[in-house]
Amino acid sequence: MKKPKVKKTAELYEFRFPDIGEGIHEGQVLEWKHAPGDHVAEGEILALVETDKVVAEIPSPKDGILRERGAETGQTIQVGQVLARIETGAGAGDGGEHLAQDVLEGGVAAPWPGADRGSVVGRLDSGSEAVLPPSREAPAPAWEAPSPPAGNAKVLASPAARKLAATLGIELTDLAGTGPAGRVLKEDILRSAAVGLQRLSTLRRSLARNMERSWQIPAAVVHEQTVVDDLVALRHSLNQDAAGEDSPALSYLSFFLKVAALALRRYPLLNSLYYPEQDAFETPGEINIGFALDSEAGLVVPVIRRVDTLTLGEIQEQINRRRAEAAQRTLDLAALRDGTFTVSNYGSIGGLHGRPLILPPQVAILGIGRIHAAPAVRDGVVVAAQQLPLSLVFDHRLVDGAYAAGFLRLLMSLLSAPHRLIAALR
């Protein structure tokens, strides 16, 4: 007797937002490359997700049909939360008819067989008296007012929405909620109040947290100014000599990074990483300098490794590459890791002296102002000179003022008389 054919059923794979390292806990979905029902190949890009450091391309881990997206464009997703459900195995290309019984009217999916039932909303009949599950909205900030009186208790709304309504003086009973079963959402309240609040981007939230950490550092700052007529002339001469060649034109930043790296060789404590929780620090063997870079997405700090071993041309090539990647939002995590010192060249966009914030666990940052013509005394005579303002901010828990001043004096010496670079390279 012929055995009956057993039809293989497709499996539904829950793809959770992966931990991509560097302490990243969440991301914001910027773009989906596929819609539900599309076939995706293993390794094909499913979505672009902005983390607090980079825009990451998230590839599909399986070959199959995208059945459900765990977050839509603009929404935040946590590491470990379901990003997508992919139908794999036999039957993955048949349009999903065998899964129809698991899909509710309106396209809301019920828990799949074998799935984590705590991560998906169950069936809701239109006439159900059941209470809706808790919202995944973020908790209200500390400045929001306490929950309103019980007069609003009959209105279906999340605690965060209730607090926001109380803060803005809005009666929930006056609103028509747009959420499930008429639930009042925070968006409904904001529309009613015509308040244009905008959530910070993932990158901006990360910057805000880092700046708060930096502000806790007991930092000191030393301001100086040095004449750089010879540096200006040298850069002009080198760029003229290289005109028409493949080598890139040298910016002042390439000189600043090189000189800082050479000075750090003599003052390695400023190239350290400090860990206050352990009352400990380390001084890495490499001098990896990050440079603050303004991009459309916000401030990023790409790192150039072993700067002291590179030529000016090699440093400039890396600067140009990182600028292009930042503009195209293709910087990867490797380009942002392992910095030991930072240079902020705010003079390129304006400003003389500043007080940039240290990027922990680093212990120092060098701020560089705008090169400008100003009076200087030379052999007892006042002359016009090109002057460069410098600001060294350092963590006073680890670095003393005299040590920081010594570093700055060496830096000024190399910048004001760049022929000394030859001796420093020995």
C-alpha atoms as one frame of an Amber mdcrd trajectory, in Angstrom:
protein
   0.000   0.000   0.000   1.347   3.382  -1.012   2.090   5.645   1.900   0.194
   8.945   1.835   2.290  12.052   1.221   2.894  14.122   4.298   2.813  17.818
   3.421   5.643  19.681   5.069   4.520  22.793   6.828   6.437  25.999   6.879
   8.010  27.292  10.047   7.876  30.835  11.311  11.239  32.136  12.463  11.244
  34.986  14.987  14.179  37.250  14.182  14.999  39.403  17.183  16.938  42.669
  16.963  20.512  41.504  17.585  23.095  42.881  19.981  25.605  44.436  17.581
  28.046  45.376  20.321  29.428  48.598  21.840  26.781  48.624  24.572  23.929
  49.345  22.150  20.521  48.597  23.685  18.058  49.972  21.151  17.676  51.417
  17.676  15.211  53.332  15.567  13.948  51.791  12.332  14.858  54.190   9.536
  13.765  52.157   6.524  12.353  48.756   5.632  13.737  47.225   2.448  10.890
  44.686   2.189   7.153  44.591   2.822   5.194  41.707   4.363   4.724  39.025
   1.710   8.068  39.708   0.011  10.578  36.926  -0.416  13.910  37.652   1.283
  17.123  35.753   0.755  19.476  34.909   3.585  21.925  37.787   3.976  19.718
  40.233   2.078  19.200  43.572   3.860  15.891  43.641   5.711  16.019  47.088
   7.293  18.185  50.074   8.197  18.267  50.723  11.950  19.854  53.804  13.506
  21.656  53.028  16.745  23.292  55.558  19.027  26.506  55.219  17.049  25.824
  54.191  13.454  23.147  53.373  10.908  23.284  49.572  10.760  22.178  47.394
   7.844  20.327  44.432   9.315  20.520  41.336   7.064  17.982  38.532   7.004
  19.207  35.444   8.887  16.974  33.117   6.859  15.657  32.546   3.373  11.874
  32.835   3.235   8.820  35.093   3.208   8.626  38.179   5.414   5.306  37.699
   7.227   5.363  40.386   9.901   7.421  43.400  10.939   7.971  43.954  14.636
   8.404  47.730  14.351   7.506  50.231  11.679   9.585  53.071  10.272  10.294
  55.658  12.943   9.644  53.325  15.845  12.247  52.341  18.450  13.110  48.691
  18.937  15.012  47.169  21.850  17.750  44.540  21.571  16.024  41.155  21.883
  12.657  42.443  20.661  11.165  40.748  17.591  12.206  42.684  14.498  10.635
  40.388  11.914   8.885  37.038  11.512  10.065  35.079   8.500   8.284  32.024
   7.114  10.878  29.417   6.197  10.924  25.842   4.965   8.558  24.064   2.588
   5.543  26.150   1.662   7.323  29.434   2.290   6.482  30.592  -1.201   2.815
  29.588  -1.418   1.406  32.893  -0.248   0.834  31.664   3.298  -2.645  30.173
   2.817  -1.882  27.486   5.391  -1.254  30.251   7.928  -4.493  32.103   7.260
  -6.126  30.726  10.376  -3.443  32.430  12.454  -3.999  35.888  10.956  -6.739
  38.132  12.274  -8.941  40.407  10.246  -7.211  43.710   9.621  -3.814  42.030
   9.279  -2.945  41.726  12.997  -1.121  38.473  13.635  -2.027  36.141  16.492
   0.750  34.260  18.284   2.423  31.807  15.922   2.887  28.181  16.926   6.029
  27.915  19.000   6.453  31.676  19.268   6.996  33.633  22.452   3.394  34.420
  23.259   4.385  37.220  25.574   5.753  39.222  22.646   2.615  39.347  20.484
  -0.829  40.801  21.104  -3.551  38.119  21.049  -6.930  38.102  19.307  -9.245
  41.043  20.046 -12.862  40.737  18.991 -14.556  44.013  18.128 -17.204  43.510
  20.817 -14.866  42.224  23.506 -15.044  43.590  27.035 -11.465  42.490  27.704
  -8.907  44.971  28.970  -6.215  45.897  26.469  -2.678  44.805  27.327  -0.222
  47.427  28.627   1.232  49.878  26.120   4.878  49.690  25.081   5.118  53.452
  25.228   8.105  54.817  27.128   7.529  55.896  30.736   6.797  59.564  31.238
   9.724  61.868  32.113  10.177  62.916  35.697   8.945  66.445  34.985   5.473
  65.265  34.001   2.678  65.872  36.465   1.112  63.065  38.553  -1.873  61.140
  37.280  -5.098  63.143  37.018  -8.073  62.601  39.355 -10.360  59.637  38.949
 -12.649  61.661  36.656 -10.642  60.442  33.678 -10.394  56.846  34.901 -13.128
  55.580  32.542 -11.223  56.733  29.466  -9.001  54.061  27.918  -5.466  55.508
  27.946  -1.963  54.580  29.067  -0.503  56.081  32.261   1.979  58.085  30.163
  -0.868  59.549  28.123  -2.804  60.425  31.293   0.191  62.233  32.792   0.832
  64.165  29.586  -2.835  65.198  29.434  -2.660  66.420  33.040   0.521  68.382
  32.326  -1.081  70.130  29.344  -4.439  70.619  31.052  -6.389  68.480  28.577
  -9.478  66.463  29.511  -9.217  62.930  28.158 -13.026  62.750  27.894 -12.848
  65.463  25.224 -10.653  63.361  22.942 -11.459  60.685  20.400  -8.705  58.123
  20.746  -7.165  56.667  17.616  -5.684  53.589  19.312  -7.214  50.116  19.517
 -10.767  50.178  20.906 -10.652  53.978  21.013  -7.629  54.124  23.258  -6.200
  57.649  23.710  -2.577  57.816  22.637   0.048  60.436  23.436  -0.113  61.477
  19.774  -3.814  62.257  20.183  -3.042  64.538  23.104  -0.230  66.334  21.289
  -2.429  66.911  18.251  -5.153  68.302  20.481  -2.754  70.683  22.212  -0.992
  71.560  18.939   2.294  70.944  20.703   5.130  70.140  18.258   7.246  67.969
  20.504   9.831  65.848  18.698  11.532  62.767  20.071  15.309  62.899  19.974
  16.948  60.692  17.396  18.850  57.668  18.649  22.173  59.371  17.934  21.123
  62.585  19.676  19.919  60.645  22.743  23.313  58.940  22.906  25.069  62.304
  22.622  22.920  63.684  25.425  23.808  60.765  27.723  27.521  61.062  26.920
  27.488  64.809  27.558  25.832  64.231  30.937  28.544  61.716  31.829  31.214
  64.130  30.676  29.797  66.950  32.770  30.397  64.837  35.898  34.161  64.894
  35.280  36.064  67.381  37.488  37.832  68.917  34.520  40.224  71.853  34.281
  41.110  73.859  31.189  44.212  75.716  30.019  43.881  78.323  27.257  46.839
  79.379  25.120  47.620  81.094  21.836  50.599  80.620  19.530  51.907  82.227
  16.340  51.661  79.871  13.348  52.995  81.937  10.438  55.491  79.176   9.562
  52.799  76.487   9.701  50.559  78.481   7.360  53.457  78.916   4.924  54.506
  75.252   5.131  50.993  73.970   4.433  50.650  76.325   1.466  54.017  75.216
   0.064  53.314  71.483   0.473  49.928  71.780  -1.227  51.440  73.749  -4.112
  54.172  71.125  -4.577  51.564  68.329  -4.606  49.184  70.090  -7.022  48.231
  67.756  -9.877  49.386  64.648  -8.005  47.198  61.936  -6.501  48.007  62.932
  -2.928  45.216  64.815  -1.131  45.478  68.487  -0.241  46.501  68.828   3.393
  44.097  70.472   5.809  45.258  72.060   9.044  43.561  69.192  10.898  46.113
  66.703   9.565  48.902  68.814  11.113  46.991  69.193  14.397  46.473  65.437
  14.720  50.085  64.635  13.893  51.510  67.212  16.293  49.141  66.115  19.082
  50.220  62.494  18.605  53.904  63.401  18.821  53.303  65.447  21.969  51.375
  62.540  23.510  54.469  60.375  23.108  56.190  62.675  25.622  53.105  63.076
  27.829  51.444  59.634  27.729  49.273  60.205  30.803  47.018  62.386  28.643
  46.585  59.351  26.382  45.010  57.350  29.222  41.580  55.918  30.013  40.196
  56.480  33.521  37.675  54.209  35.273  36.339  55.954  38.400  34.279  52.949
  39.518  37.509  50.957  39.972  39.727  53.930  40.961  42.002  52.784  38.149
  43.367  53.869  34.790  45.252  52.398  31.853  47.600  53.940  29.304  47.249
  52.094  25.975  50.311  51.453  23.874  48.707  53.038  20.799  47.865  56.685
  20.201  44.395  56.599  18.624  43.007  60.083  18.136  39.367  60.845  17.474
  38.333  64.057  15.751  34.969  65.677  16.341  33.012  65.763  13.093  29.740
  67.546  12.460  27.291  65.578  10.314  23.640  65.935   9.339  22.783  63.270
  11.915  24.765  65.011  14.672  28.209  64.922  16.243  30.339  61.840  15.542
  33.954  61.163  16.534  35.779  58.900  14.063  39.088  57.511  15.314  42.390
  57.404  13.429  44.647  54.703  14.867  48.359  55.001  15.599  48.468  58.579
  14.368  52.073  59.012  15.486  53.181  56.391  12.921  51.348  57.911   9.929
  52.488  60.524   7.425  50.535  63.746   6.944  49.194  62.402   3.646  48.007
  59.157   5.255  46.290  61.079   8.030  44.549  63.324   5.472  43.342  60.322
   3.471  41.684  58.883   6.576  40.139  62.247   7.470  38.651  62.523   3.971
  37.350  58.948   4.066  35.649  59.371   7.437  34.077  62.671   6.384  32.608
  61.020   3.288  31.294  58.082   5.313  29.725  60.414   7.874  28.021  62.404
   5.107  26.619  59.184   3.596  25.827  57.732   7.042  27.946  54.661   6.335
  30.371  54.951   9.260  30.736  51.558  10.900  31.392  50.819  14.565  35.038
  49.974  13.926  35.653  53.588  12.872  34.377  54.869  16.234  36.130  52.482
  18.620  39.243  52.579  20.774  39.888  56.333  20.868  42.453  57.433  23.482
  42.445  61.228  22.901  40.206  63.656  21.008  40.729  66.827  18.976  37.859
  69.263  18.400  38.731  71.659  15.579  35.842  74.086  16.100  37.922  76.875
  14.562  37.070  75.478  11.122  33.477  76.640  11.616  34.160  79.638  13.879
  35.226  80.457  17.407  38.502  81.222  19.128  38.630  79.639  22.593  36.247
  76.955  23.778  35.795  74.327  26.449  34.962  71.055  24.703  33.723  68.171
  26.822  35.913  65.143  27.466  34.695  61.893  25.952  34.872  59.370  28.832
  36.740  57.187  29.627  39.347  59.427  27.956  41.020  62.021  30.173  41.650
  64.924  27.791  40.440  66.753  24.716  42.197  69.456  22.699  40.103  72.331
  21.396  41.507  74.282  18.441  40.198  77.707  17.505  40.262  79.769  14.343
  43.586  80.878  12.843  43.343  84.671  12.674  45.512  87.744  12.214  46.348
  89.506  15.484  49.156  91.683  16.898  52.225  89.860  18.203  55.498  91.102
  19.675  58.580  90.021  17.751  62.023  91.277  18.852  60.335  94.079  20.743
  58.274  95.156  17.752  54.514  94.733  17.393  53.714  92.979  14.122  50.698
  91.296  12.548  50.838  87.510  12.877  48.685  84.472  12.259  47.650  83.221
  15.664  46.135  79.894  16.715  44.073  79.613  19.948  44.348  76.347  21.870
  42.280  74.957  24.778  43.316  71.793  26.599  40.618  70.291  28.842  41.815
  67.520  31.152  40.497  65.292  33.923  42.001  66.728  37.104  41.510  63.442
  38.975  44.357  61.913  36.990  46.274  64.787  35.384  47.899  67.694  37.244
  48.011  71.223  35.866  51.805  71.343  35.475  51.761  68.129  33.422  48.981
  69.478  31.170  50.843  72.776  30.728  53.994  70.902  29.683  52.054  69.055
  26.985  50.587  72.322  25.736  54.006  74.033  25.625  55.436  71.205  23.505
  52.404  71.351  21.231  52.840  75.113  20.757  56.533  74.666  20.044  55.860
  72.175  17.251  53.055  74.234  15.726  54.908  77.544  15.781  58.120  76.059
  14.347  57.026  73.027  12.279  60.614  72.289  11.178  60.977  70.842  14.694
  58.705  68.008  13.550  61.756  66.474  11.898  63.533  66.221  15.263  60.380
  64.959  16.981  60.069  62.118  14.465  63.421  60.623  15.472
